[in-house]
Amino acid sequence: MISLSTNATVELAKKVVGKYDAVVVVTTKEGRPDGLEELPAAARAAAEAVVKAKAMGGKAHEVVSQVVGEPAPHRLLLVGVGVGEKVTAESLREAGAAVAKAARRYQLEKIAMIVPERLKVGDGAGGARDVAIEALTAGFLLGSFHFEEYKGSVTKRGEESKVARFARLTLVTPDVDAAAREAMKRARVVADGQNLARTVASRPGNEINPPSLAKVAQEVAKAAGLGCRVLDDRELKRLGMGGLLAVGSGSPNPPRLIALEHKGSGFRVQGSGKKREAGAGPLLIVGKSITFDTGGISIKPADKMGDMIYDKCGGMAVLGLMHALAEAEFPLRVIGLLTSAENHVSGTAYRPGDIITLYNGVTVEITNTDAEGRLVLADAIAWGIETYKPAAVVDLATLTGGCVVALGHTMAGLMSNDDGLAGEILAAAERAGEKMWRLPVGQDQRDMMKSNHADIVNSAGRWGSPLTGAAFLTFALPDKPKVPWAHLDIAGVADTDKELPLYEKGATGYGVRTLFEWLSTRAAKG
């Protein structure tokens, strides 16, 4: 069974009523906490004492806790959001996550948080409030995530079992209207999708392989109301998907291509006055889903090879995104492809020097078996374009270590054949709080992929590897008609080895928020 690794909930209320374990207000570096007037008398006095003592700096996601005593709430939390004029939705997401982490630290189950009204976040005219509701909700749900499926009896007997795991956050705002509820719903479905991606991405290779991943996808599809088609290895052979078959040839667990379809509701997009065009092509999202990557015969170093369970994170972002679209009753038709194999070392594994043929007939000389992600993506992209005739294609992959060298662990690399599409995704990433930087891909990089013995090689070496990796994927695109395409190299951001403001160590679910934001913009345009 598939389940999210968080049981936190968020709801709305007009004022602080009932019994709460804690009440929360946010504060900037310059001023008083926002919403003091909404606090019960004891909590307000405690907040004023903290301000007077200058015990709260207001730095981003800083938390100061003050015991209030009777009557309830028993604890006051002040959460920093940084410099007031620089507060963004991401600042508030981090504040929401800080509350979730404080709930775990102080064993809090019922929390009331005053939605800040004075911060200049959003587009004004009520926009700031709705941005705050959406951001705080998303942050709280993401910060509440803990992957503990494999914790055994030793852990259950320890201190960890005493921590509250079912925290409920009530956001307090004077006007609980349809816009506020819609903002909360949007945050919930996207955060749930992101946490679903993190959950499946965190499962180890002995549990998740291509066939078992296909079963998980079928479960998700059935529960959410998505269409699901699984192409097994026999079908892949019939179709001639030489990339997927080669990468999976060394494993006893054969490859799979998993197609998820959200048909789209077709209702009018709120505020646009437009209806989805029935004849418009769908949007195609493709995710690399290598359930474990040894590197094959070009084997990786042993150090941190266990982290290669996260080589499926591109596909898991697609899985989480499709779940979110279904839950949101999204108006556009979207196809999600999870292209899955295990890259193992064995007597049947593919080798350097092999020449294989991709689905679209392009021949590839294998120069490095650890450059496997582009092989499985190319088959899926070519097949997806031919089968669904999409209006645009986006792929996500933990593709190259070179992207980590170039951009570090804070942003993804974006490469595209279409300036308009690239601009849309960069703008969506900015709104979503997921950092991204565009890198070039063009004829220079395509020329670097030429082979003496086949059409192209699968790896042109170290130099410019993120660019040549993307250039390889352009050979999966048809010459005519041009299909707008974008590639997201998420190798540096798909997982983290240290705790971040929004995330614990492990998978981050990067890409779900950006792609949902991008698709929402497309929907609003009709």
C-alpha positions as CSV (number, residue, x, y, z in Angstrom):
1,M,0.0,0.0,0.0
2,I,1.1,3.5,-0.7
3,S,0.9,6.2,2.0
4,L,2.3,9.6,2.7
5,S,5.1,9.9,5.3
6,T,3.2,12.6,7.2
7,N,-0.1,12.6,9.1
8,A,-0.1,16.4,9.8
9,T,-3.3,18.3,8.9
10,V,-4.0,22.0,8.5
11,E,-7.4,23.8,8.8
12,L,-8.7,27.4,9.0
13,A,-10.4,29.3,11.8
14,K,-11.5,32.9,12.3
15,K,-10.0,33.3,15.8
16,V,-8.0,31.4,18.5
17,V,-10.6,29.3,20.2
18,G,-10.5,25.9,22.0
19,K,-7.6,24.3,23.6
20,Y,-4.2,24.5,21.8
21,D,-0.8,23.2,22.9
22,A,0.8,26.3,21.4
23,V,0.0,29.5,19.5
24,V,2.3,30.9,16.9
25,V,3.0,34.3,15.4
26,V,5.6,35.4,12.8
27,T,7.9,38.3,13.2
28,T,10.4,40.2,11.0
29,K,13.9,41.4,12.0
30,E,12.6,45.0,12.3
31,G,9.4,44.9,14.2
32,R,6.8,43.4,16.5
33,P,5.2,40.0,15.9
34,D,2.4,40.2,13.3
35,G,-1.0,39.5,14.9
36,L,-0.4,40.1,18.6
37,E,-3.9,41.5,18.9
38,E,-5.3,38.0,18.0
39,L,-3.5,36.3,20.9
40,P,-5.0,35.3,24.2
41,A,-3.9,37.7,27.0
42,A,-1.3,35.4,28.5
43,A,0.3,34.6,25.2
44,R,0.2,38.3,24.2
45,A,2.0,39.2,27.4
46,A,4.6,36.6,26.8
47,A,5.2,37.8,23.2
48,E,5.6,41.4,24.4
49,A,8.1,40.2,27.0
50,V,10.2,38.5,24.4
51,V,10.1,41.6,22.2
52,K,11.1,43.9,25.1
53,A,14.0,41.6,26.1
54,K,15.1,41.5,22.4
55,A,15.2,37.7,22.7
56,M,13.9,37.2,19.2
57,G,16.0,38.3,16.2
58,G,13.4,37.6,13.6
59,K,15.9,35.8,11.4
60,A,14.5,33.4,8.7
61,H,13.0,30.3,10.3
62,E,14.3,31.2,13.7
63,V,12.0,29.9,16.5
64,V,11.8,31.2,20.0
65,S,9.6,29.2,22.4
66,Q,8.1,30.7,25.6
67,V,6.1,28.7,28.2
68,V,2.9,30.6,28.9
69,G,1.3,28.4,31.5
70,E,-2.5,28.3,32.3
71,P,-4.9,28.8,30.7
72,A,-4.2,27.2,27.4
73,P,-2.3,27.6,25.1
74,H,0.6,26.4,27.2
75,R,3.4,27.6,24.8
76,L,4.0,30.6,22.6
77,L,6.2,30.2,19.5
78,L,7.6,33.2,17.6
79,V,8.9,32.3,14.1
80,G,11.2,34.6,12.2
81,V,10.7,35.4,8.5
82,G,13.7,37.7,8.0
83,V,13.8,41.3,6.7
84,G,10.2,42.5,6.3
85,E,10.5,44.0,2.8
86,K,12.3,40.9,1.6
87,V,9.7,38.4,2.8
88,T,8.6,36.0,0.1
89,A,6.3,33.0,-0.2
90,E,9.4,30.8,0.4
91,S,10.1,32.7,3.7
92,L,6.6,31.7,4.8
93,R,7.0,28.1,3.6
94,E,10.2,27.9,5.8
95,A,8.3,29.4,8.7
96,G,5.6,26.8,8.3
97,A,8.2,24.1,8.2
98,A,9.8,25.5,11.3
99,V,6.5,25.2,13.2
100,A,6.3,21.6,12.1
101,K,9.7,20.9,13.4
102,A,9.0,22.7,16.7
103,A,5.8,20.6,17.1
104,R,8.0,17.5,16.9
105,R,10.6,19.0,19.3
106,Y,8.1,20.1,21.9
107,Q,5.6,17.2,21.4
108,L,2.8,19.6,20.3
109,E,-0.4,18.1,18.7
110,K,-2.7,21.1,18.4
111,I,-1.3,24.4,17.2
112,A,-2.9,27.7,16.3
113,M,-0.9,30.1,14.0
114,I,-1.9,33.7,13.3
115,V,-1.8,34.3,9.5
116,P,0.3,37.5,9.1
117,E,-1.8,40.3,7.6
118,R,0.7,43.2,7.4
119,L,3.5,41.5,5.4
120,K,3.7,42.7,1.8
121,V,3.6,39.3,0.1
122,G,1.5,38.7,-2.9
123,D,-0.3,41.0,-5.2
124,G,-2.3,43.0,-2.7
125,A,-6.1,43.2,-2.5
126,G,-6.3,40.0,-0.4
127,G,-3.5,38.3,-2.3
128,A,-1.0,38.6,0.5
129,R,-3.3,36.7,2.9
130,D,-3.9,33.9,0.4
131,V,-0.2,33.6,-0.5
132,A,0.5,33.4,3.2
133,I,-2.1,30.7,3.8
134,E,-0.8,28.6,0.8
135,A,2.8,29.0,1.8
136,L,2.3,28.3,5.5
137,T,0.2,25.2,4.8
138,A,2.7,23.8,2.3
139,G,5.7,24.5,4.6
140,F,4.0,22.8,7.6
141,L,3.1,19.7,5.6
142,L,6.6,19.5,4.0
143,G,8.3,20.1,7.4
144,S,6.1,17.4,9.0
145,F,7.4,14.7,6.6
146,H,9.4,11.9,8.2
147,F,10.3,8.7,6.4
148,E,10.0,6.0,9.0
149,E,8.6,3.0,7.2
150,Y,11.5,0.8,8.1
151,K,11.9,1.9,11.7
152,G,11.8,-1.3,13.8
153,S,11.1,-2.3,17.4
154,V,14.3,-0.7,18.7
155,T,13.3,2.7,17.5
156,K,9.7,2.3,18.7
157,R,11.0,1.6,22.2
158,G,13.1,4.8,22.1
159,E,12.5,8.4,22.7
160,E,11.4,8.9,19.1
161,S,8.1,7.1,19.9
162,K,7.2,9.8,22.5
163,V,7.1,12.6,19.9
164,A,3.8,13.7,18.6
165,R,3.3,12.5,15.0
166,F,-0.2,13.8,14.2
167,A,0.3,17.5,14.6
168,R,-2.7,19.7,13.6
169,L,-2.2,23.3,12.6
170,T,-5.0,25.8,12.6
171,L,-4.4,28.9,10.6
172,V,-6.2,31.8,12.1
173,T,-7.5,34.6,9.8
174,P,-10.5,36.9,10.2
175,D,-11.9,36.1,6.8
176,V,-12.4,32.4,6.0
177,D,-13.7,32.7,2.5
178,A,-13.7,30.6,-0.7
179,A,-10.3,32.1,-1.8
180,A,-8.7,31.2,1.6
181,R,-10.0,27.6,1.3
182,E,-8.8,27.3,-2.3
183,A,-5.4,28.5,-1.3
184,M,-5.2,25.9,1.4
185,K,-6.5,23.1,-0.9
186,R,-3.9,24.0,-3.5
187,A,-1.1,23.9,-0.9
188,R,-2.3,20.6,0.4
189,V,-2.6,18.7,-2.9
190,V,0.8,19.9,-4.0
191,A,2.5,19.2,-0.7
192,D,0.9,15.8,-0.6
193,G,2.2,15.1,-4.1
194,Q,5.7,16.2,-3.1
195,N,5.6,14.0,0.0
196,L,4.4,11.1,-2.0
197,A,7.4,11.6,-4.3
198,R,9.7,11.7,-1.2
199,T,8.1,8.6,0.2
200,V,8.6,6.3,-2.8
201,A,12.0,7.9,-3.6
202,S,13.2,6.9,-0.1
203,R,12.3,3.3,-0.4
204,P,15.4,1.1,-0.9
205,G,16.4,-0.9,-3.9
206,N,15.4,-4.2,-2.4
207,E,11.9,-2.9,-2.2
208,I,11.5,-0.8,-5.2
209,N,12.5,-2.1,-8.6
210,P,10.9,-1.5,-12.0
211,P,8.1,-4.1,-11.6
212,S,7.3,-3.2,-8.0
213,L,7.4,0.5,-8.9
214,A,4.9,-0.2,-11.6
215,K,2.6,-1.7,-9.0
216,V,3.0,1.4,-6.8
217,A,2.1,3.6,-9.7
218,Q,-1.0,1.4,-10.4
219,E,-2.0,1.8,-6.8
220,V,-1.6,5.6,-6.9
221,A,-3.5,5.8,-10.2
222,K,-6.4,3.7,-8.9
223,A,-6.7,5.7,-5.7
224,A,-6.4,9.1,-7.5
225,G,-8.4,8.3,-10.6
226,L,-5.6,8.4,-13.1
227,G,-5.2,6.3,-16.2
228,C,-2.3,3.9,-16.0
229,R,-0.6,1.7,-18.7
230,V,2.5,-0.4,-18.0
231,L,4.7,-1.5,-20.8
232,D,6.7,-4.6,-19.7
233,D,9.9,-5.9,-21.2
234,R,8.1,-8.0,-23.8
235,E,6.3,-4.9,-25.0
236,L,9.5,-2.8,-24.9
237,K,11.2,-5.4,-27.1
238,R,8.3,-5.4,-29.5
239,L,8.5,-1.6,-29.7
240,G,12.3,-1.5,-30.1
241,M,13.2,0.5,-27.0
242,G,16.8,-0.4,-27.1
243,G,17.9,2.2,-24.5
244,L,15.6,0.9,-21.7
245,L,16.4,-2.7,-22.6
246,A,20.1,-2.1,-22.6
247,V,20.2,-0.3,-19.2
248,G,18.0,-3.0,-17.6
249,S,19.8,-6.0,-19.2
250,G,22.1,-6.6,-16.2
251,S,19.3,-7.0,-13.7
252,P,17.0,-9.9,-12.9
253,N,14.3,-7.2,-12.5
254,P,13.3,-6.2,-16.1
255,P,12.6,-2.6,-17.1
256,R,9.2,-0.9,-17.3
257,L,7.8,2.1,-19.0
258,I,4.9,3.4,-16.9
259,A,2.4,5.9,-18.4
260,L,0.0,7.8,-16.2
261,E,-2.7,10.0,-17.7
262,H,-4.7,12.8,-16.2
263,K,-7.5,13.4,-18.7
264,G,-8.3,16.9,-17.5
265,S,-11.7,18.1,-16.3
266,G,-12.3,20.6,-19.0
267,F,-14.0,23.1,-16.7
268,R,-13.4,26.8,-16.9
269,V,-10.3,28.0,-15.2
270,Q,-11.2,30.3,-12.4
271,G,-10.6,33.9,-13.4
272,S,-9.7,33.2,-17.0
273,G,-13.2,32.9,-18.6
274,K,-11.7,30.3,-20.9
275,K,-12.3,26.7,-21.4
276,R,-9.7,24.1,-22.3
277,E,-9.6,23.3,-26.0
278,A,-10.7,19.7,-26.5
279,G,-8.3,19.3,-29.5
280,A,-5.2,20.8,-27.9
281,G,-2.3,18.4,-27.4
282,P,-1.6,17.2,-23.9
283,L,1.5,18.2,-21.9
284,L,4.0,15.4,-21.5
285,I,6.2,15.1,-18.4
286,V,8.9,12.4,-18.4
287,G,10.9,11.2,-15.3
288,K,14.1,9.1,-15.1
289,S,13.3,6.3,-12.7
290,I,16.5,4.3,-12.2
291,T,15.6,2.4,-9.1
292,F,19.2,1.6,-8.3
293,D,22.3,2.6,-10.2
294,T,25.6,0.8,-9.8
295,G,27.0,2.6,-12.9
296,G,27.0,-0.8,-14.6
297,I,30.4,-2.0,-15.9
298,S,31.6,1.6,-15.7
299,I,31.0,1.1,-12.0
300,K,30.6,3.9,-9.5
301,P,32.9,4.4,-6.5
302,A,31.7,2.5,-3.4
303,D,31.5,5.7,-1.4
304,K,27.8,6.8,-1.1
305,M,26.6,4.3,-3.7
306,G,23.8,3.6,-1.3
307,D,22.4,7.0,-2.2
308,M,21.8,5.7,-5.7
309,I,18.3,4.8,-4.5
310,Y,17.6,8.5,-5.3
311,D,18.4,8.0,-9.0
312,K,14.6,7.5,-9.4
313,C,13.8,11.0,-8.1
314,G,12.9,12.5,-11.5
315,G,10.3,9.8,-12.0
316,M,9.0,10.1,-8.4
317,A,8.5,13.9,-9.0
318,V,6.3,12.9,-12.0
319,L,4.4,10.4,-9.8
320,G,3.8,13.0,-7.1
321,L,2.8,15.6,-9.7
322,M,0.3,13.4,-11.3
323,H,-1.3,12.6,-7.9
324,A,-1.5,16.3,-7.2
325,L,-3.2,17.0,-10.6
326,A,-5.8,14.4,-10.0
327,E,-6.5,15.6,-6.5
328,A,-6.8,19.2,-7.7
329,E,-9.2,18.2,-10.5
330,F,-6.8,20.0,-12.9
331,P,-8.4,21.1,-16.1
332,L,-5.6,20.2,-18.6
333,R,-4.7,16.8,-20.0
334,V,-1.3,15.7,-18.8
335,I,0.7,12.6,-19.4
336,G,3.4,11.4,-17.0
337,L,6.0,8.8,-18.1
338,L,8.2,6.9,-15.6
339,T,11.0,5.3,-17.5
340,S,12.4,2.7,-15.1
341,A,15.3,0.2,-15.1
342,E,18.0,-1.1,-12.7
343,N,21.5,-0.5,-13.9
344,H,23.5,-3.5,-12.6
345,V,26.7,-5.4,-13.2
346,S,26.4,-8.9,-14.4
347,G,27.2,-11.2,-17.3
348,T,24.2,-10.0,-19.2
349,A,24.9,-6.3,-18.6
350,Y,25.4,-3.9,-21.5
351,R,29.1,-3.0,-22.2
352,P,31.2,0.0,-23.3
353,G,31.6,-0.5,-27.1
354,D,28.1,-1.9,-27.6
355,I,25.9,-0.3,-30.2
356,I,22.2,-0.1,-29.5
357,T,19.2,1.3,-31.4
358,L,16.8,3.6,-29.7
359,Y,13.0,3.6,-30.3
360,N,13.2,6.3,-33.0
361,G,15.9,4.4,-34.9
362,V,18.9,6.5,-33.7
363,T,22.0,4.2,-33.1
364,V,24.1,4.8,-30.0
365,E,27.7,3.7,-29.3
366,I,28.0,3.0,-25.6
367,T,31.1,4.8,-24.2
368,N,30.1,4.8,-20.5
369,T,27.4,2.5,-19.0
370,D,27.0,5.1,-16.2
371,A,25.5,7.5,-18.7
372,E,22.3,5.4,-18.6
373,G,19.7,8.0,-17.7
374,R,19.7,9.6,-21.1
375,L,19.2,6.2,-22.8
376,V,16.0,5.5,-20.9
377,L,14.7,9.0,-21.2
378,A,15.3,9.1,-25.0
379,D,13.2,6.0,-25.6
380,A,10.4,7.4,-23.4
381,I,10.5,10.9,-25.0
382,A,10.4,9.6,-28.5
383,W,7.6,7.2,-27.8
384,G,5.7,9.7,-25.8
385,I,5.8,12.3,-28.6
386,E,4.8,9.8,-31.2
387,T,2.0,8.3,-29.1
388,Y,0.5,11.4,-27.5
389,K,1.5,14.3,-29.8
390,P,2.0,16.7,-26.9
391,A,2.1,20.5,-27.1
392,A,5.3,20.5,-25.0
393,V,7.6,18.1,-23.3
394,V,9.5,18.4,-20.0
395,D,11.8,15.8,-18.5
396,L,13.4,15.6,-15.1
397,A,16.4,13.5,-14.2
398,T,19.3,13.1,-11.8
399,L,21.3,13.1,-15.0
400,T,24.9,14.4,-14.4
401,G,27.3,14.9,-11.6
402,G,28.6,17.8,-13.7
403,C,25.5,19.7,-13.0
404,V,26.3,19.5,-9.3
405,V,29.8,20.7,-10.0
406,A,28.4,23.7,-11.9
407,L,25.4,24.6,-9.8
408,G,25.9,22.9,-6.4
409,H,23.2,21.6,-4.2
410,T,20.9,24.6,-4.3
411,M,19.6,24.7,-7.9
412,A,18.7,22.6,-10.9
413,G,19.9,23.1,-14.4
414,L,17.4,23.9,-17.2
415,M,18.2,23.3,-20.9
416,S,15.6,23.8,-23.6
417,N,15.1,24.2,-27.4
418,D,12.4,26.8,-26.9
419,D,12.9,30.2,-25.2
420,G,9.2,30.7,-24.5
421,L,9.0,27.3,-22.6
422,A,12.2,27.9,-20.8
423,G,10.9,31.3,-19.6
424,E,7.7,29.8,-18.4
425,I,9.5,27.2,-16.3
426,L,12.0,29.6,-14.9
427,A,9.1,31.9,-13.8
428,A,7.2,29.0,-12.3
429,A,10.3,27.9,-10.4
430,E,10.7,31.4,-9.0
431,R,7.1,31.4,-7.7
432,A,7.5,27.9,-6.4
433,G,10.7,28.6,-4.5
434,E,12.7,26.0,-6.4
435,K,15.9,27.5,-7.7
436,M,16.9,26.9,-11.3
437,W,19.4,28.2,-13.8
438,R,19.3,28.0,-17.6
439,L,22.3,26.4,-19.3
440,P,22.9,26.3,-23.1
441,V,22.3,23.4,-25.4
442,G,22.7,23.7,-29.2
443,Q,24.6,22.5,-32.2
444,D,28.0,22.7,-30.6
445,Q,26.9,20.2,-27.9
446,R,25.1,18.0,-30.5
447,D,28.3,17.9,-32.6
448,M,30.2,16.6,-29.5
449,M,27.9,13.6,-29.4
450,K,29.0,12.3,-32.9
451,S,30.3,8.7,-33.1
452,N,32.7,7.1,-35.5
453,H,30.7,3.8,-35.6
454,A,27.1,4.9,-34.8
455,D,25.0,8.0,-35.1
456,I,26.0,9.3,-31.6
457,V,27.8,8.2,-28.4
458,N,26.0,8.2,-25.1
459,S,28.8,10.1,-23.3
460,A,31.2,12.7,-24.6
461,G,33.3,12.7,-21.5
462,R,33.6,15.1,-18.5
463,W,33.7,18.5,-20.2
464,G,30.3,20.2,-20.4
465,S,28.6,17.0,-19.3
466,P,25.3,18.5,-18.3
467,L,25.1,20.2,-21.7
468,T,26.1,17.1,-23.7
469,G,23.7,15.0,-21.7
470,A,20.9,17.4,-22.7
471,A,22.2,17.4,-26.3
472,F,21.8,13.6,-26.4
473,L,18.1,14.0,-25.5
474,T,17.6,16.3,-28.5
475,F,18.2,13.3,-30.8
476,A,14.9,11.9,-29.4
477,L,13.0,14.9,-30.7
478,P,11.5,14.9,-34.2
479,D,13.0,17.3,-36.7
480,K,9.5,18.4,-37.8
481,P,7.2,19.6,-36.4
482,K,9.3,21.2,-33.7
483,V,8.1,20.1,-30.2
484,P,9.0,22.6,-27.4
485,W,11.1,20.6,-24.9
486,A,12.8,21.4,-21.6
487,H,15.2,19.2,-19.6
488,L,15.7,19.6,-15.8
489,D,18.9,18.2,-14.4
490,I,18.0,17.8,-10.8
491,A,21.1,15.8,-9.7
492,G,22.1,18.4,-7.1
493,V,18.7,19.0,-5.6
494,A,16.8,15.7,-5.7
495,D,18.1,14.7,-2.3
496,T,20.0,16.3,0.6
497,D,22.6,14.8,3.0
498,K,21.9,17.6,5.6
499,E,18.7,19.0,7.1
500,L,17.3,22.0,5.2
501,P,14.7,24.5,6.3
502,L,12.0,22.6,4.4
503,Y,13.4,19.1,4.4
504,E,14.9,16.4,6.5
505,K,17.8,14.4,5.2
506,G,16.9,12.4,2.1
507,A,14.6,12.9,-0.9
508,T,13.2,16.4,-1.4
509,G,10.6,15.9,-4.1
510,Y,12.1,18.7,-6.1
511,G,10.2,19.6,-9.2
512,V,6.6,18.9,-8.1
513,R,5.9,22.5,-7.1
514,T,7.6,24.1,-10.1
515,L,5.7,21.8,-12.6
516,F,2.4,22.3,-10.9
517,E,3.0,26.1,-11.0
518,W,3.9,25.9,-14.7
519,L,0.9,23.8,-15.5
520,S,-1.4,26.1,-13.6
521,T,-0.1,29.1,-15.6
522,R,-0.8,27.1,-18.8
523,A,-4.3,26.4,-17.6
524,A,-5.0,30.0,-16.7
525,K,-4.0,31.0,-20.3
526,G,-6.7,28.5,-21.6
